[in-house]
């Protein structure tokens, strides 16, 4: 079994005895968007067709948005694309993106992961969250984190972005999602997660 075998949140909640709540934990702080990034993103939204193209969504929308926020945190964190994450036979696979601690040995060394971001394939946020929470559990167990550390997750179809966090056996899903057409607010929300990962 792998991450993408999970069809919904309920399966992961039951398998690992996790309690789910809806909260409003994201604290959006002002984020100044570079004009060149905004112009490039608007060009992509206007000129590319993303229908039926998972890779197009990942490469043209999700990764550039994550990378834009990552620019301000690269001294402490590393953004990985399609890096295998294997804890055991049930919790294994390849998340779309992982943000991990920056290793003192260099950017080629995969260090402690803090959060994952995945694409909601075919706009399926229900399956997306099942997969994402399974990946968050894998990070929690691989790091041997108990109740004192939080793992974050993002599920996005490129246009809409949803956020969650796992602390111990408590999973909180932010009840508000953020859209790419409110770019300053969206980047502020993602920046909140990046900042929370810098220990």
C-alpha positions in Angstrom: 0.0 0.0 0.0 1.2 3.5 -0.8 0.1 7.1 0.0 -2.1 7.3 -3.1 -3.9 4.1 -2.1 -5.8 6.2 0.5 -9.1 7.5 -1.0 -10.1 9.9 1.7 -9.3 11.3 5.1 -11.5 8.8 7.0 -9.3 5.9 6.0 -6.2 7.6 7.5 -8.0 8.8 10.5 -9.2 5.3 11.3 -5.9 3.5 10.5 -3.9 5.8 12.8 -6.6 6.9 15.3 -6.3 10.6 14.5 -9.0 13.1 15.5 -10.1 15.7 12.9 -11.2 19.3 13.5 -11.9 22.3 11.3 -10.2 25.4 12.6 -8.8 28.7 11.3 -5.1 28.3 12.2 -3.5 30.1 9.3 -2.3 33.6 10.2 -2.0 35.5 6.9 0.7 38.1 7.1 1.4 40.7 4.4 3.5 39.3 1.6 5.0 41.6 -1.1 4.7 39.8 -4.4 7.6 40.6 -6.8 6.1 42.2 -10.0 8.2 39.8 -12.2 6.7 36.8 -10.5 3.2 38.1 -10.7 3.6 38.9 -14.4 5.0 35.4 -15.2 2.2 33.7 -13.2 -0.5 35.7 -15.0 1.0 34.8 -18.3 0.9 31.1 -17.4 -2.7 31.4 -16.2 -3.7 33.2 -19.4 -1.7 31.2 -22.0 -1.6 27.5 -20.8 -4.3 24.9 -20.7 -4.2 22.8 -17.6 -7.2 20.5 -18.3 -6.1 16.9 -17.8 -2.5 17.8 -17.3 -1.2 16.9 -13.8 2.3 17.8 -14.7 1.3 21.1 -16.2 -0.5 22.1 -12.9 2.5 21.0 -10.8 5.2 22.6 -12.9 3.5 25.7 -14.0 1.4 26.7 -10.9 2.2 24.7 -7.7 6.0 24.6 -7.9 6.5 28.2 -8.9 4.2 29.5 -6.1 6.0 27.3 -3.5 9.4 28.4 -4.9 8.5 32.1 -4.7 7.9 31.8 -0.9 10.9 29.4 -0.5 13.2 32.2 -1.8 12.9 33.9 1.6 13.6 30.7 3.6 16.3 28.9 1.7 18.9 29.6 4.4 17.1 27.2 6.7 14.9 25.0 4.6 15.1 23.0 1.4 12.3 22.5 -1.2 12.3 19.0 -2.7 10.4 18.0 -5.8 9.1 14.3 -6.1 11.5 13.0 -3.4 10.6 9.4 -2.2 9.3 9.2 1.4 9.3 5.7 2.9 8.4 4.9 6.5 7.0 1.4 6.1 5.0 -0.8 3.7 1.8 1.3 4.2 3.3 4.7 4.4 5.5 5.1 1.3 5.5 6.8 -2.0 6.6 10.0 -3.7 5.0 13.3 -2.5 4.8 16.0 -5.1 6.8 18.4 -2.9 8.4 18.3 0.5 9.9 21.1 2.6 12.7 19.9 4.9 15.4 21.3 7.1 18.5 22.5 5.3 21.3 20.0 6.0 24.6 21.4 7.2 26.2 19.0 4.8 24.6 20.8 1.8 21.6 21.0 -0.5 22.0 17.4 -1.8 21.3 15.8 1.6 17.7 15.1 2.6 17.2 16.2 6.2 14.3 16.4 8.5 11.0 16.9 6.6 8.4 19.4 7.9 5.6 19.6 5.4 4.3 18.2 2.2 2.3 19.7 -0.7 0.4 17.6 -3.2 -1.7 18.2 -6.3 -5.4 17.4 -6.1 -5.4 15.3 -9.2 -8.5 16.0 -11.3 -9.6 18.5 -8.6 -10.2 15.6 -6.2 -9.6 17.3 -2.9 -11.2 14.3 -1.0 -8.6 11.8 -2.3 -5.9 14.6 -2.1 -6.4 15.0 1.6 -6.3 11.3 2.2 -3.0 11.1 0.5 -1.6 14.2 2.1 -2.5 13.2 5.6 -0.9 9.8 5.0 2.3 11.6 4.0 2.1 13.8 7.1 1.8 10.7 9.3 4.8 9.2 7.6 6.8 12.4 8.3 5.7 12.4 11.9 6.7 8.7 12.4 9.9 9.0 10.5 11.0 12.0 12.6 9.7 10.2 15.8 7.7 13.2 16.7 5.1 12.9 19.4 2.8 15.7 20.6 5.5 18.4 20.5 6.0 18.9 16.8 3.6 19.9 14.0 3.6 18.6 10.4 1.9 20.7 7.8 0.2 19.8 4.6 -1.1 21.6 1.5 -3.5 20.2 -1.1 -3.9 22.3 -4.3 -5.3 22.0 -7.8 -3.2 25.0 -8.8 -6.1 27.4 -8.4 -7.3 26.6 -4.9 -5.0 25.9 -2.0 -6.1 24.1 1.2 -4.0 23.8 4.4 -3.8 21.3 7.3 -1.6 20.5 10.3 -1.0 17.4 12.3 0.2 17.5 15.9 0.2 14.2 17.8 -3.1 12.6 17.0 -4.9 15.9 16.3 -5.4 16.9 12.6 -6.7 20.4 12.0 -7.9 21.4 8.6 -8.1 25.1 7.9 -11.7 25.7 7.0 -10.8 28.5 4.6 -9.0 27.8 1.3 -7.0 30.4 -0.6 -7.2 31.1 -4.3 -4.4 31.9 -6.7 -6.2 35.0 -7.9 -5.7 36.5 -4.4 -2.0 36.1 -4.8 -0.8 38.3 -2.0 -3.1 36.5 0.5 -2.2 33.1 -0.8 1.6 33.7 -0.6 1.0 35.2 2.9 -0.7 31.9 4.0 2.1 29.7 2.5 4.7 32.0 4.1 3.1 31.4 7.5 3.7 27.7 7.1 7.3 28.2 5.9 8.0 30.4 9.0 6.4 27.8 11.3 8.9 25.2 10.0 12.0 27.3 10.8 13.0 26.0 14.2 
